[in-house]
């Protein structure tokens, strides 16, 4: 009988935000699967590591094979239920074999940094994808949290929104949240559009908070 596969929400990045439940499964795992950034941070000596790339089917096949003989943990960034690799796994692996451990998302941490609630926020991912819904949301004055990516950077999103006729709304950017070089930027869309700073690995909050 195959072993349980633990899918662990690893939080925004720093080990400080790893939950005790995830830490327990992490320490017991013999094989770790996840993004290279997560493996370099959380892998322990003696654990076999498999970095996930764009070929998700190959990763799933590796997990299936290894789980027959080893305890496998799949490391996903942030929370397992928010634009996560976990949703792909639940569609391609036996759900009865999965143990999903939620984590702290970068969105949660961003609003904590802003000292504001986030129950009214619409959460959108533009990490490796496009989402035109954001234009109408900003035009309606909704509070929007955006997971950004290498192509859709905070600056490019700000310029695009203004080009689509959106108001010059307030914007906050949380860069490298939980890390030592964490930074919170505050301004308006037009300010961000003119800003040349590097905001990779960031969360945007659009709207006056």
Order of alpha helices (4+ residues) and beta strands (2+ residues): beta-alpha-beta-alpha-beta-alpha-beta-alpha-beta-alpha-beta-alpha-beta-alpha-beta-beta-alpha-beta
